Amino acid sequence: MVEELVAAGVAVGCAGAVYVMAAARVVKQYERGVVLRLGKLQRSVRGPGFTMIVPFVDRLRKVNMQIVTMPVPAQDGITRDNVTVRVDAVIYFKVIDATEAVIQVEDYRFAVSQMAQTSLRSIIGKSDLDDLLSNREKLNQGLELMIDSPAVGWGVQIDRVEIKDVSLPETMKRSMARQAEADRERRARVINADAELQASKKLAEAAHEMAEEPAALQLRLLQTVVAVAAEKNSTLVLPFPVELLRFLERATQAQQPSSEASAPPAAAAPGPPAAVPEPPAAVSGSPVPALPEFGTADSEVGDPTAPGASKTGQD
């Protein structure tokens, strides 16, 4: 009798051990357990730790409550300004209601992935290329709202959505590179022109100061000569002051009128002797009057004391 009792106790113990092994479950700290008894949902969600279920009757579904990082496959699309792009993203989400995640959707991970792809295609079609490249924060917020709206009914909360990369065609990359190069060249020219303007103002101020102090110009000239000679050149360039040239020019112009006023009149240039007028021809046989000899008359009218006066009288 005792042996039968011992055998029965051992059998019950073994059955209990088997039952415990079949019914025992361990839920981790980051998981929650949803129990379906004969296909019916049990409202009590099993927390982390050791728990028991009815073997062959209950079915325990464990749901991960951690934040899940899911890459969204790259999607090809055409932007609003008719540019073909390829955009991929990454989505961060977590389950906030384990019961809804099990009951409302077959596979919440697959559902979130498909919703993210369709939302990404919609965002590409509604945005311009410049927004995809420079205004991603606004697009991320819009994409998050588009995915989060249906995901709330699945017990899933979208934490963040990030557009990871935007791939452009090679032709568009070259066009954008040329545009950026032209923009940088324009900025460089504007900066250079501004620098020239500031330098010209400073040079004008320096010229005004040097005009008031002539010695400053000579000191500047000496500094220039020293700077040129410091390079160990075989040829020395010596700048000539423009003021000295102007002084010499004014002195030359002032000297020319005085020299013209003091110079004697120039002698007449030698030329052919003047033609002596011929005597008029006789009319009706009248004799032609003789012309006076100017030399003889001059000698006769001359001073009697002159050396030639006595000789003329004698003659």
C-alpha positions in Angstrom: 0.0 0.0 0.0 2.8 2.4 0.9 4.5 1.5 -2.3 1.4 2.4 -4.3 1.1 5.7 -2.4 4.7 6.5 -3.1 4.3 5.6 -6.8 1.1 7.7 -7.0 3.0 10.6 -5.3 5.8 10.3 -7.7 3.4 10.3 -10.6 1.6 13.3 -9.4 4.9 15.1 -8.8 6.1 14.3 -12.3 2.8 15.4 -13.7 3.0 18.7 -11.7 6.6 19.2 -12.9 5.5 18.7 -16.5 2.6 21.1 -16.0 4.8 23.7 -14.5 7.3 23.4 -17.3 4.5 23.7 -19.8 2.8 26.6 -18.1 5.8 28.6 -16.9 6.7 31.6 -18.9 9.3 34.4 -18.4 8.6 37.9 -19.6 11.6 40.1 -19.9 11.7 43.7 -18.6 11.3 45.3 -22.0 8.5 43.0 -23.0 4.8 42.6 -22.3 2.7 39.4 -22.5 -0.7 39.2 -24.2 -2.7 36.1 -23.4 -5.2 34.6 -25.7 -7.3 31.9 -24.0 -9.0 29.7 -26.5 -8.6 32.5 -29.0 -10.2 35.1 -26.7 -8.2 38.0 -25.4 -7.5 38.2 -21.7 -7.5 41.9 -20.7 -4.8 41.5 -18.2 -1.4 42.0 -19.8 1.4 40.0 -18.2 4.2 42.2 -16.9 7.9 41.4 -16.7 9.0 38.4 -14.6 7.7 34.8 -14.0 4.1 34.1 -15.1 1.9 31.0 -15.6 -0.5 30.1 -18.3 -2.8 27.2 -18.9 -1.0 24.7 -21.1 -2.7 23.9 -24.4 -5.4 26.5 -23.6 -3.6 29.8 -23.3 -1.3 31.3 -25.9 1.1 34.0 -24.8 2.3 36.6 -27.3 5.3 38.7 -26.2 5.5 42.2 -27.5 8.8 44.2 -27.5 8.3 47.6 -26.0 11.7 49.0 -27.0 12.2 51.7 -29.6 12.7 50.1 -33.0 15.0 51.6 -35.7 13.7 50.6 -39.1 15.3 51.8 -42.4 12.9 52.8 -45.1 14.0 51.5 -48.5 15.0 54.1 -51.1 12.1 55.4 -53.1 12.2 56.8 -56.6 10.0 59.8 -57.2 9.5 63.1 -59.1 9.5 66.3 -57.2 7.0 69.1 -57.7 9.6 70.9 -59.9 10.0 67.8 -62.2 13.3 66.5 -60.9 13.8 62.7 -60.5 15.3 61.9 -57.1 15.9 58.8 -55.0 15.2 59.3 -51.3 15.7 56.9 -48.4 14.9 57.5 -44.7 14.9 55.9 -41.2 12.1 55.7 -38.8 12.1 55.3 -35.0 8.9 53.9 -33.3 7.8 51.9 -30.3 4.8 50.0 -29.1 2.8 51.8 -26.4 -0.2 49.4 -26.3 0.7 45.7 -26.5 -2.9 44.6 -26.8 -3.6 46.8 -29.8 -0.4 45.8 -31.5 -1.5 42.2 -31.3 -5.2 42.5 -32.0 -5.5 45.4 -34.5 -2.8 44.5 -37.0 -1.3 41.3 -38.2 2.3 42.4 -38.2 2.9 46.0 -36.9 6.5 46.1 -38.1 5.5 45.3 -41.7 2.6 47.7 -41.5 4.8 50.6 -40.3 7.3 49.9 -43.0 4.8 50.0 -45.8 3.1 53.1 -44.4 6.6 54.8 -44.2 7.3 54.0 -47.9 4.0 55.3 -49.2 4.3 58.5 -47.1 7.8 59.1 -48.3 6.6 58.9 -51.9 3.9 61.3 -51.2 6.3 63.8 -49.5 8.6 63.6 -52.5 5.8 64.5 -54.9 4.6 67.5 -52.8 8.1 69.0 -52.3 10.6 70.9 -54.3 14.2 69.9 -54.8 15.4 72.8 -52.7 13.2 71.7 -49.8 14.5 68.1 -49.9 18.1 69.4 -49.8 17.9 72.3 -47.3 14.5 72.2 -45.5 14.5 68.6 -44.3 13.4 69.4 -40.7 10.0 70.5 -42.0 9.7 67.5 -44.3 10.6 65.2 -41.4 7.8 66.6 -39.3 5.3 66.2 -42.1 6.4 62.7 -42.8 6.1 61.8 -39.1 2.5 63.1 -38.9 1.5 61.1 -42.0 2.8 57.9 -40.5 1.7 58.5 -37.0 -2.0 59.0 -37.8 -2.7 55.4 -38.7 -0.1 54.0 -36.4 -1.9 55.2 -33.3 -4.7 52.7 -34.0 -2.1 49.9 -34.0 -0.8 50.8 -30.6 2.4 52.2 -32.1 3.9 55.6 -31.5 6.2 57.2 -34.1 9.1 58.9 -32.2 11.0 60.4 -35.2 11.4 60.1 -38.9 14.6 61.3 -40.7 15.3 61.6 -44.4 18.7 60.0 -44.6 19.9 60.6 -48.2 18.7 62.3 -51.4 20.3 60.9 -54.6 20.3 63.1 -57.7 21.0 62.3 -61.3 24.5 63.1 -62.6 23.3 65.8 -64.9 21.5 67.5 -62.1 24.6 67.3 -59.9 26.7 68.9 -62.6 24.1 71.7 -63.1 24.1 72.4 -59.3 27.8 72.4 -59.2 28.0 75.0 -62.0 25.3 77.1 -60.2 27.2 76.9 -56.9 30.5 77.8 -58.7 28.8 80.8 -60.4 27.4 82.0 -57.1 30.7 81.7 -55.3 32.4 83.7 -58.1 29.8 86.4 -57.8 30.4 86.6 -54.1 34.1 86.8 -54.7 33.7 89.6 -57.1 31.5 91.5 -54.8 33.9 91.1 -51.9 36.8 92.1 -54.2 34.9 95.3 -55.3 34.1 96.1 -51.8 37.7 95.8 -50.8 38.8 98.0 -53.7 36.3 100.6 -52.6 37.5 100.6 -49.0 41.2 100.7 -50.2 40.4 103.6 -52.5 38.9 105.6 -49.6 41.9 104.9 -47.4 44.3 105.9 -50.3 42.3 109.1 -50.7 42.7 109.9 -47.1 46.4 109.1 -47.2 46.8 111.4 -50.3 45.0 114.2 -48.5 47.4 113.9 -45.5 50.5 113.7 -47.8 49.3 116.8 -49.7 49.3 118.8 -46.4 52.8 117.4 -45.5 55.1 117.2 -48.5 57.8 115.5 -46.5 55.5 112.5 -46.0 55.6 111.9 -49.8 59.4 111.8 -49.7 59.4 109.4 -46.8 56.9 107.2 -48.7 59.2 107.3 -51.7 62.2 106.2 -49.6 60.1 103.3 -48.1 59.2 102.1 -51.6 62.9 102.1 -52.6 63.8 100.2 -49.5 61.0 97.6 -50.1 62.1 97.1 -53.7 65.8 96.8 -52.8 65.1 94.2 -50.1 64.2 91.6 -52.7 67.9 91.4 -54.0 67.0 92.4 -57.5 69.5 93.3 -60.1 67.3 96.1 -61.4 66.3 98.9 -59.1 63.1 100.7 -60.0 63.2 104.4 -58.7 59.8 106.1 -58.9 59.9 109.7 -60.1 57.6 112.1 -58.3 54.9 113.5 -60.5 54.9 116.8 -58.5 58.5 117.4 -59.7 57.5 116.9 -63.3 54.7 119.4 -62.9 57.1 121.9 -61.3 59.5 121.7 -64.2 56.7 122.1 -66.6 55.5 125.3 -64.9 59.0 126.6 -64.8 59.5 126.0 -68.5 56.2 127.7 -69.4 57.1 130.7 -67.3 60.5 131.0 -69.0 59.3 131.0 -72.6 57.3 134.3 -72.5 60.3 136.2 -71.0 62.7 134.9 -73.6 60.4 135.9 -76.4 60.1 139.5 -75.1 63.9 140.0 -74.7 65.0 138.5 -78.0 65.8 141.1 -81.0 63.7 141.0 -84.1 64.9 138.5 -86.5 66.7 139.9 -89.8 64.8 139.4 -92.9 65.8 136.4 -94.8 67.9 137.0 -97.9 65.9 136.9 -101.1 66.0 138.1 -104.7 66.5 141.9 -105.2 63.4 143.9 -105.6 62.5 144.8 -109.2 63.2 148.4 -110.1 60.3 150.0 -111.9 60.9 150.8 -115.5 60.5 154.4 -116.6 57.3 155.1 -118.5 57.5 155.2 -122.2 57.5 158.6 -124.0 54.2 159.8 -125.2 54.0 162.0 -128.5 57.8 162.4 -128.6 58.1 164.2 -125.2 61.4 163.5 -123.5 61.4 161.2 -120.5 62.4 162.9 -117.2 65.5 161.6 -115.6 65.2 159.9 -112.2 67.1 161.4 -109.3 70.0 159.5 -107.9 69.3 158.8 -104.3 72.9 158.2 -103.4 74.1 161.4 -104.8 71.4 163.5 -103.3 72.1 161.9 -99.9 75.8 162.6 -100.2 75.1 166.2 -101.1 72.7 166.8 -98.3 75.0 165.1 -95.9 77.1 166.8 -93.2 79.9 169.0 -94.7 82.3 167.9 -92.0 82.0 164.3 -93.1 85.0 162.8 -94.8 83.3 162.6 -98.2 82.0 166.1 -98.2 85.0 168.0 -99.6 85.5 165.5 -102.3 82.0 165.8 -103.4 82.2 169.6 -103.6 85.4 169.4 -105.6 83.8 167.2 -108.1 
